[in-house]
Amino acid sequence: MIISSKQLTHFSIHAVDDKVGGIRDILFDDETFTVRYLVADTNTWLPLSRKVVISPISVTGLEAEEESIQINMTVDTLKNSPSIDEHKPVSREYEENLFKYFGYGYYWIGPGAWGEFAHPDELVELQHAEESDTVHPKKSTNHLRAVAEVGGYEVATTTDNVGHISNFISKRQFKR
């Protein structure tokens, strides 16, 4: 299924036990162009509309006609997850805390877009198999950018400006 970032930011997010809000933005890796997080606007159930991020690891389904995604966690799990300051970059330290909270392996360990794996779901099993005290080689910085941030950036070739970024498209396949 192919869907654009503009379409996706109108989707609602459904946990296993209730609706949790909507997608406000998308954070992607500017080196691999891999979607790393959906930024959830939780204005319906968290004070002051606190923003939380949801990894694609948690996404279990997407219903284009209903404009919704399903995630494999409860409202309380998401409510108690580390929040982000949407006015600051997401740090590697924040990502480590987030992945430890959810029990995921680190995507930045290994050569591929999902570390040593082809699909983000495989990171769930990895964290359970390893001790968190294990020392892992780390990339020193992350390369996260918000889709909303880069919208309007100019696109240029070596000889000319050819336009600007107006949208992103993504293809997501779900394991069944």
C-alpha positions, 0 to 999 in steps of 0.5 A: 500500500502506498500512502503520502505523508499528507494523508497519514497526518490525518489518520487516527491512532488506535491502541488495542483498547481505545483511540489515542489521538492522531498523527501530527508528524512523521520523523524520518532518518535523513540518511536512509529515508526510513520512517522512524516514528509517528508523532502522536497528538494525544490531545484527547486524553493526555494533559496539555496535549503531550506529544509521544512517538510511536515506532513503526515496530508497534504498527500492526495495521493501516486502514486507508478508507477509515484513515486509521492505524492500529498499534499493538499497545494499550493506552496506558502503555503509551501514556506512560511512555517517555514524552518528547519536547517537540521544539527540540531534536530527538536525541539518541539518549531519548531513543535509548530510553524509549526503546528500553521502555518498549523492550525493542532492540536498537535499530542503529546497531548494524548496517541496515535500516533496521540494524541487522534486520530487514523488518522492524518487527524483528527488533522486538525479539532482539531486545528480549534475547539480549541483556540491556547491560551489553555494550553495543557499538553506537552511531554517535548521532541520529539523523531524524528530521520531521516531514513538516520541517523539510516540506518546502525545501528546494530540490536542486541538481548540480546545475539548476533548482528543479522544484521543492519538496511538497510531500513524501510517499511510503510503502508499508507492508505488514507481517501477518 
